[in-house]
Amino acid sequence: MSKYRLQAIVFVLVAFMLGCNEFMVVGILSDIASHLHVSIAAVGYLVTIFAMVYAVSTPFITILTSKYSRYKTLLVLIVIFLIGNTLSGFATDYWSMLVSRVVTASVAGSIISLIMTFTTTVAPREKRASLVSWVFAGFSIASVIGVPIGTTISTNYSWRYAFFAVSGITVIIFFLLLWLLPKHVKQVQGSIKGQLSLLKDRRIYIAIILVLFTAATMYGYYTYIRPLLTTALGFSNASLNILLFIIGIMSIISNRWSGSIAERGGLRGMPKYYVADIILLVLLPLALGTKVSGLAVLLILTLIVTLINSPIQIHFLNTAEREYPQSLVLASSLNSIFFNFGISLGSATSSVLVGTVGLKNISLGSAVYALFSLALIITLNRVIKAQKQTSKVSQPN
């Protein structure tokens, strides 16, 4: 097996490790609440706090550590993640659990940002989009495989062993990274102001808002995916795990499709998928009238709602690599940062709508966000095209 293939596998494992740590709590909420003698709602806040710390801390850490070796920085962050995750397994009360989750969340975003940066180093340009899509797929694999395994460990043994299992994976990944990562990577250092100059570029800040509204589009309905399947469609609780597994598989397929789009047209081909999102989200309240039509629409939405992931990540990386090399790590983190902010926006919107228009109609809020996203992707493509034409004109003959 080639070194590049091994590196690619390890990068996907890093995403899988991070995904298990973040998503696993959802599956073991009741067990943690019972052992720590707090309400399920209180443990549920850990999920919200994790997402917010992840989003807020990532840009600060990526900017402040940019002057250090990416190889050494990544290994240090992995060790901090290992400490935080292990402390979760040893938590004896709610506050120690909260502290441990804050520790892991504070470095998780920077870890995946550095992994994305290393993809530009180890992958040939023609394979970059494919590798990025596989890294994103690592998170989907965690939700499909890792979360059920964690739940099973928690049910049969203890929720603590679920965290210890992630710690075991982290130790293995640490030594694989120690062996496989390129140790001396050419990197351009810049001041904080110099790194933030990236955010003034219209191609970047429009793309950032697009990521945010795309995440809000998804989580405007996906936050309530379980009641949509059981209460709205009438599926039994016994069939819920199978249905969620199928949705997870569709998410993995979506990530691979996203990589293919990034290779064959990228952002230019995205508007039609947002049009499809809008149509499906508007029709979803009607489709929920039967199990077959409702499930079909939800599965198709899972396939297309986040196809932007790989094209937009490649856009961030390529733009920074060409014109803002001092901001490469920051650029690699923008997708995950603003996707998490979008999750919060979509979740909050769905929570408001479920109490006003009802569960079956919450997708209408997502349709509005999809409409905003459509306008943004069209605008972004026009800005990119104009920039290319300006560059051609300014080039000397």
Summary of the structure (lengths in Angstrom):
residues: 397
radius of gyration: 20.8
end to end distance: 45.9
largest distance: 73.0
contacts: 1406
relative contact order: 0.13
helix: 87%
strand: 0%
